[in-house]
Amino acid sequence: MKTKYIVLTLLTLSALAFGANADSAIWGKDLVPNILGYDKEGSLHLGPLFTLLQGKYFSIAFLAILFGVPAVFALHYFIIGPKIFSHDRKKIKVFNMFHRLIHWIAGFSFIVLIPTGFVMIFGSVFEGGAFVRICKELHAIATVFFAISVIPMTIMWIREMMPTMDDVKWMMILGGYLSKVKRPIPAGKFNAGQKMWFWVCTFGGILMILTGAAMYFQDFTLPILATYGITQIDFLRACAIIHNVMGMAVAALFFTHVYMSMFAIKGAIHSMISGYKEEEEIEILHSSYYKKLKEQKQL
């Protein structure tokens, strides 16, 4: 009796699998058109480029970011040192509870996304297996949390992240971080470096969510691809290239963000815990914002 039920169950699952595969973009009725259309007219012709990037240059670039960026910041810390500001003056509230909550959701998602992303890039070093597969699933779960935070984060800060002339001045002196002298730096509530991270994190992050989802699910049908003669494999390779390039920018700027908030400016991370910054820190590092607060008599 048990054998009969097992056989029936297997037949049912096989029928469901066959039905799913019939509509599959990779294994179903579109399989032959995808193969025939690959590298033909309308194709993206990404085969050689993808193979070269994936097989050689992506791993070199990610390795350089993984070790090079922290090494540069370590040199900065020991040669220039952190900026230290007085804690005896007024504390100025700059972030409300909602700002901090959304920031930490995004922050914790990146704490998972970045390491698991590196594990997948260097999967062969870990010899594949269960560890890499677990990292892949953790990466997918963390992406969901980032997706929850990215839209509200974009809406609440986009106005203050628009470029200004202060950003040009800030970039010309690299925010004053190459000097031990504390002098007023032209910057609004957010400086040029923070704005750069915002745009990569939000709009770049949305692009990574979309391309990452395509690579994760792989087997789906987008009619628009067939309209332009693009095969599924071409589309997935394009997604992989975009995802990796954006991943480099995100990883490098995330390391920068962590260094600036935890090491380069003593106590800076507390602004995302309490919502308050030290008055001297704003006066020096965000001088335009400080002048605006004084003009509005908010100090």
Secondary structure by P-SEA (a helix, b strand, c coil): caaaaaaaaaaaaaaaaaaaaaaccccccaaaaaaaaccccccccaaaaaaaaaaccaaaaaaaaacaaaaaaaaaaaaccbbbbbcccbbbbcccaaaaaaaaaaaaaaaaaaaaaaaaaacccccccaaaaaaaaaaaaaaaaaaacaaaaaaaccccccccaaaaaaaacccccccccccccccccccaaaaaaaaaaaaaaaaaaaaaaaaaccccccaaaaaacccaaaaaaaaaaaaaaaaaaaaaaaaaaaaaacccccccccccccccccaaaaacccaaaaaaaaaaccc
